[in-house]
Amino acid sequence: MFPEPPPQQNRAEEPSSTLHLMTTASTPATPGPSTPTSVRPLPIDQLKIDDHEEDIVPPARPKSTPFPEADMVEGDIQCLLRLSDGDRIDGVSQLLLPAPSTTSHLCGLPLEIHDCILDHLFGQRSSAASRTTGPGKSKILRSWGTALRHSRRKEVARLSLVSGKWRHLVQDRLYRHLKVKGTRESIAQAVEWFQEHPHLCPYVKHIEVWFPVFQQKNPAFDRTLRVPAPERSSSLRALPTLAESASITYQSPSNNCTLEEIFRFVQMTLGEACILTLEGGDRKKPPMVRHFLNPSQKGSLPEIPQIKTLVCKGQWNLIRSNEDFQNISKALPHLSEWHGLYAKPKSKSYISMAATLPNLARTLTHLNLCLENDYRREAASPMFVKKVGGKTHFCIELAKAIPTLEHLAFTGRICKGFFDQAAKLTSPRTTRMKSIDLIVKNICRPTYVWNDGTGITDMAFIQAFEALVISAVKSLDKLAAMEFLRIRFIDLESQVPALNPYFQLQDNHCTGIWSDPIVDNLRRTRPYATFAEKADTLSDVGFKDGQLFIPGNFSKTRPQSIKISSYSTLMGGITIT
């Protein structure tokens, strides 16, 4: 018989220099370290073999143990092998110990397999330096920035302790996209952290800085204030009165960084970052982020040549004039992709961008501009649209950026004047424009029109949308490099979202609205482009007894083609709600 094994308490006190993940010691039912990687042979005088014993059966693991078998650690698990009777020498069986393995099966896998495992845990990652992968697509539009921001970063950070290979791969993913508060305290902490850990700096490819738009003026009332037990009930009853007396007020932030400090931090610390996101925030009468420490002595922002993509969220708080954009553009000499997103529609947003767009740098090839993103139809254009019309025609100014761009994505108000002006300013020999993606909030119409609303039941809007598509098709002879064209109207309140008008041209394949003028102009400018189909009706969709009638078999998917005249059947004298 083998001697009795040592108590479990003594085994737990044995030193171990190997890191084990999810070992049996992690469960209360099986205390002690995991199975050792080597076993010392027992002295011969302590071994006693009972010839009448058939086999030695190890004790079964308790049913409460979550794992039926002990976890494997790096290295092969060693064990004592009981030999047959023929292999015994002097009544004592030989103890064979296989040679220990120096590497685990996990560490022996190729690096590509490790990448696939971590991609499954963290999410797929794309190259930070890659450009737009296809027409109408972009890194930011595909939420590249938030794809790797795991909700349990502390838990997945422990995966870096598995091995040396995983330490590099996990840290690469954790530090790939960082979001820092744009205050002096937060930036100082970030600088101190990277000074203490300089090997982490090359991992940062996307740095995001968000600026608070207000701060608390007086300390908040502490509802967790502890009081003696006998007086607790009366104190709880007095909490509402105390909270009302200690009202919380807010003020503009006083410790926000300037863009000069942010750019210097990126310049000196994050030499491999190629995407910069600035989030200006949103509130009523928001404060603008200052560009320079000393506004009276305006100079130039620190230059960051490695930044190729700039994302401005809440752009009104960051850029309010062409001068503001030129300050940023000069500091980013290799900028090729710019995403500007506004939190709320403003007349000043259209006016400031109209002054900026004609002055884009030649290096800028990708532009994504979102001025209105609520995706709701309008009964009539708001008052700020008339203010914009009195100052400038935004569509004409947007078209002046066409000669320098390759990809354009725009969300807001636009009309056929955009494509008419783009055709005048573009030469088919020098054009670089490859894709245009427009999301139409409304179509610009004369200011004296009072009922310039939107929706599939507004035939005036449908006809204006058709005129926009016709102008786009006519401009294809000048925009000779165009590979992708999409114009669409989105109405989240529509009862029939599939019938929202759209037009798309990709790989000489057309879908969406069609009419005889569209087909004729397309045949002239793009002879090889054809419609997949040309449906003449909207099936049985229409108004019946004063109500919109949708048959039960009507498909919710967007139809391949919609004839413009078919929308007239939706005009039943009422508006879809």
Number of C-alpha atoms within 10 A of each C-alpha: 11 11 9 6 7 8 8 12 10 9 14 14 10 9 8 10 5 10 12 18 17 14 19 22 18 14 14 11 14 18 15 19 18 20 17 15 16 15 12 9 10 11 7 10 7 10 14 13 12 11 9 6 8 7 7 9 6 6 6 8 14 11 9 11 14 13 14 11 10 15 15 19 20 19 16 18 16 18 16 13 11 14 13 9 11 7 12 12 9 6 13 16 19 15 13 13 14 12 9 12 13 8 11 13 12 14 15 8 10 9 12 8 11 16 16 13 11 17 16 10 12 19 16 13 13 10 9 19 15 9 15 15 9 12 19 19 15 19 17 18 13 10 10 18 20 12 14 20 18 15 9 8 12 10 9 16 14 13 16 15 14 16 13 10 14 19 15 13 18 22 17 17 21 20 19 22 23 16 14 14 17 24 20 16 13 14 19 11 12 15 17 12 13 14 13 9 10 12 9 18 19 15 20 23 23 22 20 18 20 19 24 20 22 18 13 12 12 12 10 12 15 11 11 6 8 9 12 8 8 8 9 12 11 10 16 14 10 11 14 12 10 15 14 10 10 14 11 13 12 11 11 14 16 12 13 22 23 18 21 20 20 19 20 15 17 20 18 11 18 23 18 16 26 21 23 20 19 23 21 26 23 20 13 6 8 14 18 16 21 16 23 18 13 11 9 7 8 11 12 14 20 21 18 23 16 19 25 22 25 22 19 24 21 21 23 27 24 24 24 18 17 17 12 14 18 17 19 23 18 17 18 21 17 19 25 19 23 19 20 21 20 21 19 15 18 16 16 15 19 24 20 17 22 24 17 21 19 18 15 19 18 13 14 21 21 23 23 22 19 21 23 21 17 14 16 16 19 15 14 13 21 12 9 14 16 14 15 18 17 10 12 14 17 23 21 20 22 22 22 21 22 28 20 21 24 19 26 21 20 21 21 19 18 24 21 21 21 21 26 18 19 23 22 12 15 22 15 14 10 13 19 20 23 19 24 23 20 23 21 24 24 23 22 22 16 10 12 8 10 11 13 21 19 25 24 23 20 21 19 15 20 22 15 19 28 22 18 21 26 21 21 27 24 21 22 21 19 19 27 19 17 22 18 20 23 22 20 20 24 21 23 13 13 18 12 19 16 16 24 20 26 25 22 19 20 15 12 14 13 21 21 25 28 25 15 10 14 18 15 14 19 23 15 14 17 15 11 11 17 16 18 12 14 15 15 14 15 18 12 13 18 19 16 11 7 11 14 19 13 16 11 7 8 13 11 10 10 16 16 17 23 25 17 20 16 16 21 14 16 22 17 16 11 13 15 17 6
